[in-house]
Structures are given as C-alpha cells and as structure tokens.
C-alpha cells in the first residue's frame, strides 16, 4: 500500500504536542461533513471488509519518513490517537 501523506485534518496538524496529548476537547468540537459524529458515522459505514482492514491496524505505529521527520513524541501521540479511534469504531 502507498504511504498516505494527505490526511487533511485527521491527524490534527494544527495541534501542538501538548494539545495532542489530551485531544478530547478538540475532538468534541470537530464536526464531520456527513452525520453528527465521526465514530457513529464510521460505525454506520462499517462493512465486514472494512472491519477486517481496520482490524489489521491494531497495534499500528507511525514511523518517520526519511526526509520529512517529526518528533518521536508526536508520532507516539498520533499512534495513540489512531488506536483510540480504532477501538471506538470497532467496539
């Protein structure tokens, strides 16, 4: 699979590491274009094929790109965010 570089706002580029360490306030104020809640919408669109793909992301960790590096702390915070969202969607 090709690397994904355009995650739009999904990885919260506007948040600094301190804000990213506790993103709940920000997440509660974000509204999707479709539906009222990202998790509810994701669950509603979940097929068995998509569920299987999401299951493969359990334990996923970001790695730095050789030329576009960010701090290890930010990578860990983003990985934790992805795992939290994944857990909520698959619940």
Secondary structure, DSSP 8 states (H G I E B T S, - for coil): -------TTTT-TTS-HHHHTTTHHHHHH---SSSS-HHHHHHHT--HHHHHHHHTTTT------SSS---HHHHHHHHHHHHHHHHHHH-
